[in-house]
Structure formats: C-alpha cells, structure tokens
Amino acid sequence: MGTFSIWHWLVVLAIVVLVFGTKKLRNLGSDLGNAVKGFKEGMKGSEGEPIESPANTQQQIANRSTEDVSIKEKNETKL
C-alpha cells in the first residue's frame, strides 16, 4: 500500500493529459527549457564572462583603495 504500481501512475498520467491537454503540456516543457536557458545566459553576464563573486569584488575594492592612498601620498610628497 505504501508504493504505487505502474497502473496508478498510468491513470494519473491519463487524468493529467485529459485535464491539461497535450498542447499545454508541450508548451509547458518548452517554456521551462527557455527559462533554464535564459537563467544560464543571465549567469554569464555581459560578453559571456562569468559574474564575479562578492569575494573577488571586495578584493578589487581593497586593491583600489590602497592604490588611491599610494597615489595621494606621492602627490603630497611632490608638493
């Protein structure tokens, strides 16, 4: 009683096909495929490059701030 036999699944499939129809089920499959494809393209970012993780972004910000400090120090010593 805990598991369903193949006949139970065939009856469920037949009811789903009768309720939704084959056209809606086909459209559902293609819509799902397009959504997955769009998600993968969205994760690539612009020009096919992967989007940077927050850790990489934080490292770049830290590098820029140390560069800015060293440039300011050089400019102050020249004055």
mmCIF file of the N, C-alpha and C atoms, coordinates in Angstrom:
data_MODEL
# 
_entry.id   MODEL 
# 
loop_
_atom_site.group_PDB 
_atom_site.id 
_atom_site.type_symbol 
_atom_site.label_atom_id 
_atom_site.label_alt_id 
_atom_site.label_comp_id 
_atom_site.label_asym_id 
_atom_site.label_entity_id 
_atom_site.label_seq_id 
_atom_site.pdbx_PDB_ins_code 
_atom_site.Cartn_x 
_atom_site.Cartn_y 
_atom_site.Cartn_z 
_atom_site.occupancy 
_atom_site.B_iso_or_equiv 
_atom_site.pdbx_formal_charge 
_atom_site.auth_seq_id 
_atom_site.auth_comp_id 
_atom_site.auth_asym_id 
_atom_site.auth_atom_id 
_atom_site.pdbx_PDB_model_num 
ATOM 1   N N  . MET A 1 1  ? 0.805  -1.189 0.000   1.00 0.00 ? 1  MET A N  1 
ATOM 2   C CA . MET A 1 1  ? 0.000  0.000  0.000   1.00 0.00 ? 1  MET A CA 1 
ATOM 3   C C  . MET A 1 1  ? 0.857  1.266  0.000   1.00 0.00 ? 1  MET A C  1 
ATOM 4   N N  . GLY A 1 2  ? 2.096  1.177  0.459   1.00 0.00 ? 2  GLY A N  1 
ATOM 5   C CA . GLY A 1 2  ? 2.934  2.367  0.555   1.00 0.00 ? 2  GLY A CA 1 
ATOM 6   C C  . GLY A 1 2  ? 3.416  2.875  -0.787  1.00 0.00 ? 2  GLY A C  1 
ATOM 7   N N  . THR A 1 3  ? 3.576  1.991  -1.772  1.00 0.00 ? 3  THR A N  1 
ATOM 8   C CA . THR A 1 3  ? 4.054  2.414  -3.084  1.00 0.00 ? 3  THR A CA 1 
ATOM 9   C C  . THR A 1 3  ? 2.948  2.243  -4.112  1.00 0.00 ? 3  THR A C  1 
ATOM 10  N N  . PHE A 1 4  ? 3.040  3.039  -5.162  1.00 0.00 ? 4  PHE A N  1 
ATOM 11  C CA . PHE A 1 4  ? 2.051  2.948  -6.228  1.00 0.00 ? 4  PHE A CA 1 
ATOM 12  C C  . PHE A 1 4  ? 2.575  2.036  -7.324  1.00 0.00 ? 4  PHE A C  1 
ATOM 13  N N  . SER A 1 5  ? 1.672  1.293  -7.919  1.00 0.00 ? 5  SER A N  1 
ATOM 14  C CA . SER A 1 5  ? 2.063  0.425  -9.020  1.00 0.00 ? 5  SER A CA 1 
ATOM 15  C C  . SER A 1 5  ? 2.076  1.225  -10.318 1.00 0.00 ? 5  SER A C  1 
ATOM 16  N N  . ILE A 1 6  ? 2.497  0.599  -11.382 1.00 0.00 ? 6  ILE A N  1 
ATOM 17  C CA . ILE A 1 6  ? 2.564  1.265  -12.681 1.00 0.00 ? 6  ILE A CA 1 
ATOM 18  C C  . ILE A 1 6  ? 1.167  1.683  -13.134 1.00 0.00 ? 6  ILE A C  1 
ATOM 19  N N  . TRP A 1 7  ? 0.145  0.913  -12.757 1.00 0.00 ? 7  TRP A N  1 
ATOM 20  C CA . TRP A 1 7  ? -1.225 1.239  -13.167 1.00 0.00 ? 7  TRP A CA 1 
ATOM 21  C C  . TRP A 1 7  ? -1.702 2.533  -12.522 1.00 0.00 ? 7  TRP A C  1 
ATOM 22  N N  . HIS A 1 8  ? -1.307 2.767  -11.288 1.00 0.00 ? 8  HIS A N  1 
ATOM 23  C CA . HIS A 1 8  ? -1.679 4.030  -10.634 1.00 0.00 ? 8  HIS A CA 1 
ATOM 24  C C  . HIS A 1 8  ? -1.073 5.220  -11.381 1.00 0.00 ? 8  HIS A C  1 
ATOM 25  N N  . TRP A 1 9  ? 0.192  5.098  -11.759 1.00 0.00 ? 9  TRP A N  1 
ATOM 26  C CA . TRP A 1 9  ? 0.865  6.195  -12.455 1.00 0.00 ? 9  TRP A CA 1 
ATOM 27  C C  . TRP A 1 9  ? 0.281  6.416  -13.843 1.00 0.00 ? 9  TRP A C  1 
ATOM 28  N N  . LEU A 1 10 ? -0.113 5.336  -14.527 1.00 0.00 ? 10 LEU A N  1 
ATOM 29  C CA . LEU A 1 10 ? -0.749 5.485  -15.840 1.00 0.00 ? 10 LEU A CA 1 
ATOM 30  C C  . LEU A 1 10 ? -2.098 6.192  -15.735 1.00 0.00 ? 10 LEU A C  1 
ATOM 31  N N  . VAL A 1 11 ? -2.865 5.888  -14.702 1.00 0.00 ? 11 VAL A N  1 
ATOM 32  C CA . VAL A 1 11 ? -4.143 6.566  -14.501 1.00 0.00 ? 11 VAL A CA 1 
ATOM 33  C C  . VAL A 1 11 ? -3.916 8.045  -14.204 1.00 0.00 ? 11 VAL A C  1 
ATOM 34  N N  . VAL A 1 12 ? -2.956 8.358  -13.365 1.00 0.00 ? 12 VAL A N  1 
ATOM 35  C CA . VAL A 1 12 ? -2.641 9.755  -13.053 1.00 0.00 ? 12 VAL A CA 1 
ATOM 36  C C  . VAL A 1 12 ? -2.197 10.492 -14.315 1.00 0.00 ? 12 VAL A C  1 
ATOM 37  N N  . LEU A 1 13 ? -1.339 9.879  -15.122 1.00 0.00 ? 13 LEU A N  1 
ATOM 38  C CA . LEU A 1 13 ? -0.889 10.492 -16.372 1.00 0.00 ? 13 LEU A CA 1 
ATOM 39  C C  . LEU A 1 13 ? -2.051 10.734 -17.317 1.00 0.00 ? 13 LEU A C  1 
ATOM 40  N N  . ALA A 1 14 ? -2.958 9.775  -17.415 1.00 0.00 ? 14 ALA A N  1 
ATOM 41  C CA . ALA A 1 14 ? -4.131 9.928  -18.286 1.00 0.00 ? 14 ALA A CA 1 
ATOM 42  C C  . ALA A 1 14 ? -5.012 11.084 -17.818 1.00 0.00 ? 14 ALA A C  1 
ATOM 43  N N  . ILE A 1 15 ? -5.196 11.227 -16.526 1.00 0.00 ? 15 ILE A N  1 
ATOM 44  C CA . ILE A 1 15 ? -6.016 12.320 -15.996 1.00 0.00 ? 15 ILE A CA 1 
ATOM 45  C C  . ILE A 1 15 ? -5.349 13.668 -16.269 1.00 0.00 ? 15 ILE A C  1 
ATOM 46  N N  . VAL A 1 16 ? -4.029 13.738 -16.094 1.00 0.00 ? 16 VAL A N  1 
ATOM 47  C CA . VAL A 1 16 ? -3.301 14.985 -16.354 1.00 0.00 ? 16 VAL A CA 1 
ATOM 48  C C  . VAL A 1 16 ? -3.426 15.369 -17.823 1.00 0.00 ? 16 VAL A C  1 
ATOM 49  N N  . VAL A 1 17 ? -3.290 14.408 -18.716 1.00 0.00 ? 17 VAL A N  1 
ATOM 50  C CA . VAL A 1 17 ? -3.413 14.688 -20.157 1.00 0.00 ? 17 VAL A CA 1 
ATOM 51  C C  . VAL A 1 17 ? -4.832 15.142 -20.484 1.00 0.00 ? 17 VAL A C  1 
ATOM 52  N N  . LEU A 1 18 ? -5.836 14.526 -19.884 1.00 0.00 ? 18 LEU A N  1 
ATOM 53  C CA . LEU A 1 18 ? -7.222 14.927 -20.138 1.00 0.00 ? 18 LEU A CA 1 
ATOM 54  C C  . LEU A 1 18 ? -7.512 16.330 -19.621 1.00 0.00 ? 18 LEU A C  1 
ATOM 55  N N  . VAL A 1 19 ? -6.971 16.668 -18.463 1.00 0.00 ? 19 VAL A N  1 
ATOM 56  C CA . VAL A 1 19 ? -7.241 17.983 -17.876 1.00 0.00 ? 19 VAL A CA 1 
ATOM 57  C C  . VAL A 1 19 ? -6.502 19.083 -18.616 1.00 0.00 ? 19 VAL A C  1 
ATOM 58  N N  . PHE A 1 20 ? -5.213 18.901 -18.858 1.00 0.00 ? 20 PHE A N  1 
ATOM 59  C CA . PHE A 1 20 ? -4.406 19.969 -19.433 1.00 0.00 ? 20 PHE A CA 1 
ATOM 60  C C  . PHE A 1 20 ? -4.298 19.887 -20.954 1.00 0.00 ? 20 PHE A C  1 
ATOM 61  N N  . GLY A 1 21 ? -4.399 18.733 -21.512 1.00 0.00 ? 21 GLY A N  1 
ATOM 62  C CA . GLY A 1 21 ? -4.245 18.568 -22.956 1.00 0.00 ? 21 GLY A CA 1 
ATOM 63  C C  . GLY A 1 21 ? -2.778 18.484 -23.335 1.00 0.00 ? 21 GLY A C  1 
ATOM 64  N N  . THR A 1 22 ? -2.506 17.885 -24.486 1.00 0.00 ? 22 THR A N  1 
ATOM 65  C CA . THR A 1 22 ? -1.115 17.695 -24.894 1.00 0.00 ? 22 THR A CA 1 
ATOM 66  C C  . THR A 1 22 ? -0.460 18.998 -25.320 1.00 0.00 ? 22 THR A C  1 
ATOM 67  N N  . LYS A 1 23 ? -1.226 19.926 -25.878 1.00 0.00 ? 23 LYS A N  1 
ATOM 68  C CA . LYS A 1 23 ? -0.646 21.195 -26.333 1.00 0.00 ? 23 LYS A CA 1 
ATOM 69  C C  . LYS A 1 23 ? -0.114 22.002 -25.155 1.00 0.00 ? 23 LYS A C  1 
ATOM 70  N N  . LYS A 1 24 ? -0.893 22.100 -24.079 1.00 0.00 ? 24 LYS A N  1 
ATOM 71  C CA . LYS A 1 24 ? -0.435 22.844 -22.907 1.00 0.00 ? 24 LYS A CA 1 
ATOM 72  C C  . LYS A 1 24 ? 0.780  22.179 -22.272 1.00 0.00 ? 24 LYS A C  1 
ATOM 73  N N  . LEU A 1 25 ? 0.798  20.850 -22.231 1.00 0.00 ? 25 LEU A N  1 
ATOM 74  C CA . LEU A 1 25 ? 1.940  20.146 -21.655 1.00 0.00 ? 25 LEU A CA 1 
ATOM 75  C C  . LEU A 1 25 ? 3.190  20.363 -22.500 1.00 0.00 ? 25 LEU A C  1 
ATOM 76  N N  . ARG A 1 26 ? 3.039  20.381 -23.836 1.00 0.00 ? 26 ARG A N  1 
ATOM 77  C CA . ARG A 1 26 ? 4.173  20.628 -24.723 1.00 0.00 ? 26 ARG A CA 1 
ATOM 78  C C  . ARG A 1 26 ? 4.698  22.054 -24.525 1.00 0.00 ? 26 ARG A C  1 
ATOM 79  N N  . ASN A 1 27 ? 3.775  23.027 -24.419 1.00 0.00 ? 27 ASN A N  1 
ATOM 80  C CA . ASN A 1 27 ? 4.177  24.419 -24.195 1.00 0.00 ? 27 ASN A CA 1 
ATOM 81  C C  . ASN A 1 27 ? 4.861  24.584 -22.844 1.00 0.00 ? 27 ASN A C  1 
ATOM 82  N N  . LEU A 1 28 ? 4.385  23.871 -21.853 1.00 0.00 ? 28 LEU A N  1 
ATOM 83  C CA . LEU A 1 28 ? 4.992  23.934 -20.526 1.00 0.00 ? 28 LEU A CA 1 
ATOM 84  C C  . LEU A 1 28 ? 6.436  23.456 -20.571 1.00 0.00 ? 28 LEU A C  1 
ATOM 85  N N  . GLY A 1 29 ? 6.680  22.371 -21.313 1.00 0.00 ? 29 GLY A N  1 
ATOM 86  C CA . GLY A 1 29 ? 8.042  21.843 -21.437 1.00 0.00 ? 29 GLY A CA 1 
ATOM 87  C C  . GLY A 1 29 ? 8.966  22.817 -22.149 1.00 0.00 ? 29 GLY A C  1 
ATOM 88  N N  . SER A 1 30 ? 8.493  23.426 -23.240 1.00 0.00 ? 30 SER A N  1 
ATOM 89  C CA . SER A 1 30 ? 9.350  24.370 -23.976 1.00 0.00 ? 30 SER A CA 1 
ATOM 90  C C  . SER A 1 30 ? 9.566  25.642 -23.167 1.00 0.00 ? 30 SER A C  1 
ATOM 91  N N  . ASP A 1 31 ? 8.554  26.102 -22.431 1.00 0.00 ? 31 ASP A N  1 
ATOM 92  C CA . ASP A 1 31 ? 8.722  27.288 -21.583 1.00 0.00 ? 31 ASP A CA 1 
ATOM 93  C C  . ASP A 1 31 ? 9.742  27.038 -20.483 1.00 0.00 ? 31 ASP A C  1 
ATOM 94  N N  . LEU A 1 32 ? 9.696  25.856 -19.912 1.00 0.00 ? 32 LEU A N  1 
ATOM 95  C CA . LEU A 1 32 ? 10.655 25.507 -18.867 1.00 0.00 ? 32 LEU A CA 1 
ATOM 96  C C  . LEU A 1 32 ? 12.071 25.453 -19.436 1.00 0.00 ? 32 LEU A C  1 
ATOM 97  N N  . GLY A 1 33 ? 12.226 24.894 -20.629 1.00 0.00 ? 33 GLY A N  1 
ATOM 98  C CA . GLY A 1 33 ? 13.536 24.843 -21.271 1.00 0.00 ? 33 GLY A CA 1 
ATOM 99  C C  . GLY A 1 33 ? 14.079 26.229 -21.574 1.00 0.00 ? 33 GLY A C  1 
ATOM 100 N N  . ASN A 1 34 ? 13.216 27.130 -22.063 1.00 0.00 ? 34 ASN A N  1 
ATOM 101 C CA . ASN A 1 34 ? 13.639 28.507 -22.342 1.00 0.00 ? 34 ASN A CA 1 
ATOM 102 C C  . ASN A 1 34 ? 14.011 29.246 -21.065 1.00 0.00 ? 34 ASN A C  1 
ATOM 103 N N  . ALA A 1 35 ? 13.302 28.970 -19.986 1.00 0.00 ? 35 ALA A N  1 
ATOM 104 C CA . ALA A 1 35 ? 13.615 29.624 -18.715 1.00 0.00 ? 35 ALA A CA 1 
ATOM 105 C C  . ALA A 1 35 ? 14.984 29.186 -18.205 1.00 0.00 ? 35 ALA A C  1 
ATOM 106 N N  . VAL A 1 36 ? 15.293 27.909 -18.331 1.00 0.00 ? 36 VAL A N  1 
ATOM 107 C CA . VAL A 1 36 ? 16.596 27.408 -17.888 1.00 0.00 ? 36 VAL A CA 1 
ATOM 108 C C  . VAL A 1 36 ? 17.704 28.009 -18.753 1.00 0.00 ? 36 VAL A C  1 
ATOM 109 N N  . LYS A 1 37 ? 17.475 28.088 -20.069 1.00 0.00 ? 37 LYS A N  1 
ATOM 110 C CA . LYS A 1 37 ? 18.463 28.664 -20.974 1.00 0.00 ? 37 LYS A CA 1 
ATOM 111 C C  . LYS A 1 37 ? 18.693 30.144 -20.659 1.00 0.00 ? 37 LYS A C  1 
ATOM 112 N N  . GLY A 1 38 ? 17.619 30.880 -20.399 1.00 0.00 ? 38 GLY A N  1 
ATOM 113 C CA . GLY A 1 38 ? 17.742 32.289 -20.041 1.00 0.00 ? 38 GLY A CA 1 
ATOM 114 C C  . GLY A 1 38 ? 18.481 32.483 -18.728 1.00 0.00 ? 38 GLY A C  1 
ATOM 115 N N  . PHE A 1 39 ? 18.243 31.601 -17.780 1.00 0.00 ? 39 PHE A N  1 
ATOM 116 C CA . PHE A 1 39 ? 18.937 31.687 -16.499 1.00 0.00 ? 39 PHE A CA 1 
ATOM 117 C C  . PHE A 1 39 ? 20.437 31.475 -16.673 1.00 0.00 ? 39 PHE A C  1 
ATOM 118 N N  . LYS A 1 40 ? 20.808 30.485 -17.493 1.00 0.00 ? 40 LYS A N  1 
ATOM 119 C CA . LYS A 1 40 ? 22.230 30.224 -17.723 1.00 0.00 ? 40 LYS A CA 1 
ATOM 120 C C  . LYS A 1 40 ? 22.891 31.403 -18.416 1.00 0.00 ? 40 LYS A C  1 
ATOM 121 N N  . GLU A 1 41 ? 22.212 32.005 -19.398 1.00 0.00 ? 41 GLU A N  1 
ATOM 122 C CA . GLU A 1 41 ? 22.766 33.170 -20.086 1.00 0.00 ? 41 GLU A CA 1 
ATOM 123 C C  . GLU A 1 41 ? 22.888 34.354 -19.142 1.00 0.00 ? 41 GLU A C  1 
ATOM 124 N N  . GLY A 1 42 ? 21.925 34.503 -18.252 1.00 0.00 ? 42 GLY A N  1 
ATOM 125 C CA . GLY A 1 42 ? 21.965 35.587 -17.282 1.00 0.00 ? 42 GLY A CA 1 
ATOM 126 C C  . GLY A 1 42 ? 23.112 35.440 -16.299 1.00 0.00 ? 42 GLY A C  1 
ATOM 127 N N  . MET A 1 43 ? 23.468 34.219 -15.973 1.00 0.00 ? 43 MET A N  1 
ATOM 128 C CA . MET A 1 43 ? 24.566 33.989 -15.043 1.00 0.00 ? 43 MET A CA 1 
ATOM 129 C C  . MET A 1 43 ? 25.917 34.281 -15.684 1.00 0.00 ? 43 MET A C  1 
ATOM 130 N N  . LYS A 1 44 ? 25.991 34.220 -17.009 1.00 0.00 ? 44 LYS A N  1 
ATOM 131 C CA . LYS A 1 44 ? 27.257 34.500 -17.686 1.00 0.00 ? 44 LYS A CA 1 
ATOM 132 C C  . LYS A 1 44 ? 27.601 35.979 -17.629 1.00 0.00 ? 44 LYS A C  1 
ATOM 133 N N  . GLY A 1 45 ? 26.612 36.853 -17.562 1.00 0.00 ? 45 GLY A N  1 
ATOM 134 C CA . GLY A 1 45 ? 26.879 38.282 -17.534 1.00 0.00 ? 45 GLY A CA 1 
ATOM 135 C C  . GLY A 1 45 ? 27.105 38.820 -18.928 1.00 0.00 ? 45 GLY A C  1 
ATOM 136 N N  . SER A 1 46 ? 27.735 39.967 -19.014 1.00 0.00 ? 46 SER A N  1 
ATOM 137 C CA . SER A 1 46 ? 27.960 40.596 -20.310 1.00 0.00 ? 46 SER A CA 1 
ATOM 138 C C  . SER A 1 46 ? 29.172 39.987 -20.990 1.00 0.00 ? 46 SER A C  1 
ATOM 139 N N  . GLU A 1 47 ? 29.101 39.881 -22.293 1.00 0.00 ? 47 GLU A N  1 
ATOM 140 C CA . GLU A 1 47 ? 30.176 39.382 -23.146 1.00 0.00 ? 47 GLU A CA 1 
ATOM 141 C C  . GLU A 1 47 ? 30.601 37.963 -22.798 1.00 0.00 ? 47 GLU A C  1 
ATOM 142 N N  . GLY A 1 48 ? 29.699 37.167 -22.238 1.00 0.00 ? 48 GLY A N  1 
ATOM 143 C CA . GLY A 1 48 ? 29.991 35.773 -21.975 1.00 0.00 ? 48 GLY A CA 1 
ATOM 144 C C  . GLY A 1 48 ? 30.922 35.515 -20.804 1.00 0.00 ? 48 GLY A C  1 
ATOM 145 N N  . GLU A 1 49 ? 31.240 36.538 -20.040 1.00 0.00 ? 49 GLU A N  1 
ATOM 146 C CA . GLU A 1 49 ? 32.124 36.344 -18.890 1.00 0.00 ? 49 GLU A CA 1 
ATOM 147 C C  . GLU A 1 49 ? 31.281 36.040 -17.660 1.00 0.00 ? 49 GLU A C  1 
ATOM 148 N N  . PRO A 1 50 ? 31.751 35.138 -16.803 1.00 0.00 ? 50 PRO A N  1 
ATOM 149 C CA . PRO A 1 50 ? 31.003 34.848 -15.588 1.00 0.00 ? 50 PRO A CA 1 
ATOM 150 C C  . PRO A 1 50 ? 30.955 36.060 -14.668 1.00 0.00 ? 50 PRO A C  1 
ATOM 151 N N  . ILE A 1 51 ? 29.867 36.183 -13.940 1.00 0.00 ? 51 ILE A N  1 
ATOM 152 C CA . ILE A 1 51 ? 29.723 37.279 -12.985 1.00 0.00 ? 51 ILE A CA 1 
ATOM 153 C C  . ILE A 1 51 ? 30.669 37.037 -11.823 1.00 0.00 ? 51 ILE A C  1 
ATOM 154 N N  . GLU A 1 52 ? 31.329 38.101 -11.375 1.00 0.00 ? 52 GLU A N  1 
ATOM 155 C CA . GLU A 1 52 ? 32.310 37.957 -10.297 1.00 0.00 ? 52 GLU A CA 1 
ATOM 156 C C  . GLU A 1 52 ? 31.606 37.715 -8.975  1.00 0.00 ? 52 GLU A C  1 
ATOM 157 N N  . SER A 1 53 ? 32.246 36.926 -8.150  1.00 0.00 ? 53 SER A N  1 
ATOM 158 C CA . SER A 1 53 ? 31.683 36.656 -6.841  1.00 0.00 ? 53 SER A CA 1 
ATOM 159 C C  . SER A 1 53 ? 31.944 37.849 -5.926  1.00 0.00 ? 53 SER A C  1 
ATOM 160 N N  . PRO A 1 54 ? 31.183 37.982 -4.851  1.00 0.00 ? 54 PRO A N  1 
ATOM 161 C CA . PRO A 1 54 ? 31.378 39.105 -3.935  1.00 0.00 ? 54 PRO A CA 1 
ATOM 162 C C  . PRO A 1 54 ? 32.785 39.140 -3.324  1.00 0.00 ? 54 PRO A C  1 
ATOM 163 N N  . ALA A 1 55 ? 33.413 37.975 -3.137  1.00 0.00 ? 55 ALA A N  1 
ATOM 164 C CA . ALA A 1 55 ? 34.754 37.950 -2.564  1.00 0.00 ? 55 ALA A CA 1 
ATOM 165 C C  . ALA A 1 55 ? 35.747 38.625 -3.510  1.00 0.00 ? 55 ALA A C  1 
ATOM 166 N N  . ASN A 1 56 ? 35.627 38.350 -4.807  1.00 0.00 ? 56 ASN A N  1 
ATOM 167 C CA . ASN A 1 56 ? 36.511 38.990 -5.781  1.00 0.00 ? 56 ASN A CA 1 
ATOM 168 C C  . ASN A 1 56 ? 36.273 40.491 -5.836  1.00 0.00 ? 56 ASN A C  1 
ATOM 169 N N  . THR A 1 57 ? 35.025 40.902 -5.746  1.00 0.00 ? 57 THR A N  1 
ATOM 170 C CA . THR A 1 57 ? 34.693 42.314 -5.783  1.00 0.00 ? 57 THR A CA 1 
ATOM 171 C C  . THR A 1 57 ? 35.284 43.027 -4.572  1.00 0.00 ? 57 THR A C  1 
ATOM 172 N N  . GLN A 1 58 ? 35.189 42.433 -3.406  1.00 0.00 ? 58 GLN A N  1 
ATOM 173 C CA . GLN A 1 58 ? 35.752 43.036 -2.194  1.00 0.00 ? 58 GLN A CA 1 
ATOM 174 C C  . GLN A 1 58 ? 37.260 43.166 -2.319  1.00 0.00 ? 58 GLN A C  1 
ATOM 175 N N  . GLN A 1 59 ? 37.918 42.171 -2.913  1.00 0.00 ? 59 GLN A N  1 
ATOM 176 C CA . GLN A 1 59 ? 39.364 42.221 -3.096  1.00 0.00 ? 59 GLN A CA 1 
ATOM 177 C C  . GLN A 1 59 ? 39.731 43.353 -4.040  1.00 0.00 ? 59 GLN A C  1 
ATOM 178 N N  . GLN A 1 60 ? 38.964 43.537 -5.119  1.00 0.00 ? 60 GLN A N  1 
ATOM 179 C CA . GLN A 1 60 ? 39.241 44.623 -6.052  1.00 0.00 ? 60 GLN A CA 1 
ATOM 180 C C  . GLN A 1 60 ? 39.063 45.975 -5.390  1.00 0.00 ? 60 GLN A C  1 
ATOM 181 N N  . ILE A 1 61 ? 38.042 46.117 -4.549  1.00 0.00 ? 61 ILE A N  1 
ATOM 182 C CA . ILE A 1 61 ? 37.823 47.379 -3.842  1.00 0.00 ? 61 ILE A CA 1 
ATOM 183 C C  . ILE A 1 61 ? 38.994 47.654 -2.912  1.00 0.00 ? 61 ILE A C  1 
ATOM 184 N N  . ALA A 1 62 ? 39.472 46.628 -2.222  1.00 0.00 ? 62 ALA A N  1 
ATOM 185 C CA . ALA A 1 62 ? 40.609 46.810 -1.316  1.00 0.00 ? 62 ALA A CA 1 
ATOM 186 C C  . ALA A 1 62 ? 41.855 47.220 -2.097  1.00 0.00 ? 62 ALA A C  1 
ATOM 187 N N  . ASN A 1 63 ? 42.083 46.607 -3.253  1.00 0.00 ? 63 ASN A N  1 
ATOM 188 C CA . ASN A 1 63 ? 43.246 46.960 -4.072  1.00 0.00 ? 63 ASN A CA 1 
ATOM 189 C C  . ASN A 1 63 ? 43.155 48.396 -4.568  1.00 0.00 ? 63 ASN A C  1 
ATOM 190 N N  . ARG A 1 64 ? 41.971 48.831 -4.972  1.00 0.00 ? 64 ARG A N  1 
ATOM 191 C CA . ARG A 1 64 ? 41.795 50.200 -5.459  1.00 0.00 ? 64 ARG A CA 1 
ATOM 192 C C  . ARG A 1 64 ? 42.047 51.212 -4.356  1.00 0.00 ? 64 ARG A C  1 
ATOM 193 N N  . SER A 1 65 ? 41.566 50.913 -3.162  1.00 0.00 ? 65 SER A N  1 
ATOM 194 C CA . SER A 1 65 ? 41.737 51.876 -2.072  1.00 0.00 ? 65 SER A CA 1 
ATOM 195 C C  . SER A 1 65 ? 43.213 51.996 -1.686  1.00 0.00 ? 65 SER A C  1 
ATOM 196 N N  . THR A 1 66 ? 43.974 50.911 -1.726  1.00 0.00 ? 66 THR A N  1 
ATOM 197 C CA . THR A 1 66 ? 45.404 51.018 -1.416  1.00 0.00 ? 66 THR A CA 1 
ATOM 198 C C  . THR A 1 66 ? 46.130 51.752 -2.527  1.00 0.00 ? 66 THR A C  1 
ATOM 199 N N  . GLU A 1 67 ? 45.687 51.583 -3.779  1.00 0.00 ? 67 GLU A N  1 
ATOM 200 C CA . GLU A 1 67 ? 46.300 52.325 -4.882  1.00 0.00 ? 67 GLU A CA 1 
ATOM 201 C C  . GLU A 1 67 ? 46.014 53.811 -4.738  1.00 0.00 ? 67 GLU A C  1 
ATOM 202 N N  . ASP A 1 68 ? 44.788 54.146 -4.356  1.00 0.00 ? 68 ASP A N  1 
ATOM 203 C CA . ASP A 1 68 ? 44.424 55.557 -4.179  1.00 0.00 ? 68 ASP A CA 1 
ATOM 204 C C  . ASP A 1 68 ? 45.271 56.196 -3.087  1.00 0.00 ? 68 ASP A C  1 
ATOM 205 N N  . VAL A 1 69 ? 45.489 55.473 -1.993  1.00 0.00 ? 69 VAL A N  1 
ATOM 206 C CA . VAL A 1 69 ? 46.289 56.003 -0.894  1.00 0.00 ? 69 VAL A CA 1 
ATOM 207 C C  . VAL A 1 69 ? 47.725 56.231 -1.341  1.00 0.00 ? 69 VAL A C  1 
ATOM 208 N N  . SER A 1 70 ? 48.286 55.279 -2.095  1.00 0.00 ? 70 SER A N  1 
ATOM 209 C CA . SER A 1 70 ? 49.674 55.436 -2.534  1.00 0.00 ? 70 SER A CA 1 
ATOM 210 C C  . SER A 1 70 ? 49.800 56.586 -3.535  1.00 0.00 ? 70 SER A C  1 
ATOM 211 N N  . ILE A 1 71 ? 48.802 56.794 -4.386  1.00 0.00 ? 71 ILE A N  1 
ATOM 212 C CA . ILE A 1 71 ? 48.839 57.920 -5.331  1.00 0.00 ? 71 ILE A CA 1 
ATOM 213 C C  . ILE A 1 71 ? 48.746 59.238 -4.580  1.00 0.00 ? 71 ILE A C  1 
ATOM 214 N N  . LYS A 1 72 ? 47.881 59.308 -3.577  1.00 0.00 ? 72 LYS A N  1 
ATOM 215 C CA . LYS A 1 72 ? 47.747 60.539 -2.790  1.00 0.00 ? 72 LYS A CA 1 
ATOM 216 C C  . LYS A 1 72 ? 49.047 60.842 -2.054  1.00 0.00 ? 72 LYS A C  1 
ATOM 217 N N  . GLU A 1 73 ? 49.694 59.823 -1.510  1.00 0.00 ? 73 GLU A N  1 
ATOM 218 C CA . GLU A 1 73 ? 50.946 60.029 -0.797  1.00 0.00 ? 73 GLU A CA 1 
ATOM 219 C C  . GLU A 1 73 ? 52.020 60.544 -1.724  1.00 0.00 ? 73 GLU A C  1 
ATOM 220 N N  . LYS A 1 74 ? 52.089 60.039 -2.952  1.00 0.00 ? 74 LYS A N  1 
ATOM 221 C CA . LYS A 1 74 ? 53.075 60.511 -3.921  1.00 0.00 ? 74 LYS A CA 1 
ATOM 222 C C  . LYS A 1 74 ? 52.806 61.953 -4.302  1.00 0.00 ? 74 LYS A C  1 
ATOM 223 N N  . ASN A 1 75 ? 51.552 62.290 -4.483  1.00 0.00 ? 75 ASN A N  1 
ATOM 224 C CA . ASN A 1 75 ? 51.194 63.660 -4.844  1.00 0.00 ? 75 ASN A CA 1 
ATOM 225 C C  . ASN A 1 75 ? 51.502 64.631 -3.703  1.00 0.00 ? 75 ASN A C  1 
ATOM 226 N N  . GLU A 1 76 ? 51.282 64.222 -2.469  1.00 0.00 ? 76 GLU A N  1 
ATOM 227 C CA . GLU A 1 76 ? 51.566 65.086 -1.333  1.00 0.00 ? 76 GLU A CA 1 
ATOM 228 C C  . GLU A 1 76 ? 53.061 65.309 -1.155  1.00 0.00 ? 76 GLU A C  1 
ATOM 229 N N  . THR A 1 77 ? 53.857 64.294 -1.432  1.00 0.00 ? 77 THR A N  1 
ATOM 230 C CA . THR A 1 77 ? 55.303 64.456 -1.274  1.00 0.00 ? 77 THR A CA 1 
ATOM 231 C C  . THR A 1 77 ? 55.870 65.353 -2.357  1.00 0.00 ? 77 THR A C  1 
ATOM 232 N N  . LYS A 1 78 ? 55.262 65.401 -3.529  1.00 0.00 ? 78 LYS A N  1 
ATOM 233 C CA . LYS A 1 78 ? 55.731 66.261 -4.623  1.00 0.00 ? 78 LYS A CA 1 
ATOM 234 C C  . LYS A 1 78 ? 55.432 67.730 -4.333  1.00 0.00 ? 78 LYS A C  1 
ATOM 235 N N  . LEU A 1 79 ? 54.376 68.005 -3.613  1.00 0.00 ? 79 LEU A N  1 
ATOM 236 C CA . LEU A 1 79 ? 54.002 69.377 -3.335  1.00 0.00 ? 79 LEU A CA 1 
ATOM 237 C C  . LEU A 1 79 ? 54.932 69.914 -2.308  1.00 0.00 ? 79 LEU A C  1 
# 
